[in-house]
Amino acid sequence: MSNYFTYDTIRVFNQIKALYALITLLILQQINGNIIVPKVVGKNANLHPLLVMLSLFMFGSLFGIIGMIVAVLITALIKHFVV
């Protein structure tokens, strides 16, 4: 009975540690994807971070993954030639 309690306790603590690791990873990915990347990409392409996010959303909803890949490029070209 003692061995079962020890094994069960260790299993629960490992699950809690895994949950903490998952939550930390999700938070870091959200910060990276929603704050850091738009600022860096927008700075290099001379686009406002909000415009980068909107172009990713718009092109992604219209053309899927390929649209998201070319969204910033097309938006920068439109800004360069139109504005």
C-alpha positions in Angstrom: 0.0 0.0 0.0 2.8 2.4 0.7 4.4 1.9 -2.7 1.1 2.7 -4.4 0.7 5.9 -2.4 4.2 7.0 -3.4 3.8 6.2 -7.0 0.4 7.9 -7.1 1.8 11.0 -5.4 4.7 11.2 -7.8 2.4 10.8 -10.8 0.1 13.6 -9.6 3.1 15.9 -9.0 4.5 15.1 -12.5 1.1 16.0 -14.0 1.0 19.3 -12.2 4.6 20.1 -13.4 3.5 19.2 -16.9 0.5 21.5 -16.6 2.7 24.3 -15.4 5.1 23.8 -18.3 2.2 23.7 -20.8 0.7 27.0 -19.4 4.2 28.7 -19.5 4.7 27.6 -23.0 1.3 28.8 -24.2 1.9 32.2 -22.5 5.3 32.6 -24.1 4.0 31.7 -27.5 1.1 34.2 -27.2 3.5 36.9 -26.2 5.8 36.1 -29.1 3.1 35.8 -31.7 1.0 38.7 -30.7 3.5 41.3 -29.5 7.1 40.6 -30.4 6.8 39.3 -34.0 4.4 42.1 -35.3 6.8 44.8 -33.8 9.9 43.2 -35.4 8.3 42.5 -38.8 6.5 45.9 -38.8 9.8 47.7 -38.0 11.7 45.9 -40.8 8.9 46.5 -43.3 8.1 50.0 -42.1 4.6 48.9 -41.2 2.6 49.6 -38.0 2.3 46.4 -35.9 -1.5 46.7 -36.0 -1.4 46.8 -39.8 0.8 43.7 -39.7 -1.8 41.9 -37.5 -4.7 43.0 -39.6 -3.0 42.0 -42.9 -2.2 38.6 -41.4 -5.8 38.1 -40.3 -7.2 39.3 -43.6 -4.9 37.4 -46.0 -5.1 34.4 -43.7 -8.9 34.3 -43.8 -9.0 34.9 -47.5 -6.2 32.6 -48.7 -5.3 30.4 -45.7 -1.7 29.5 -44.8 -0.3 30.8 -48.1 -2.0 34.1 -47.5 -0.5 34.4 -44.1 3.0 33.7 -45.5 2.7 36.5 -48.1 0.6 38.9 -46.2 3.3 41.3 -44.9 5.1 41.3 -48.2 1.9 42.2 -50.2 0.9 44.8 -47.6 4.4 46.4 -47.7 4.2 46.5 -51.6 0.8 48.0 -51.5 2.0 50.7 -49.0 5.1 51.4 -51.1 3.3 51.8 -54.4 0.0 53.3 -53.3 1.0 55.6 -50.5 
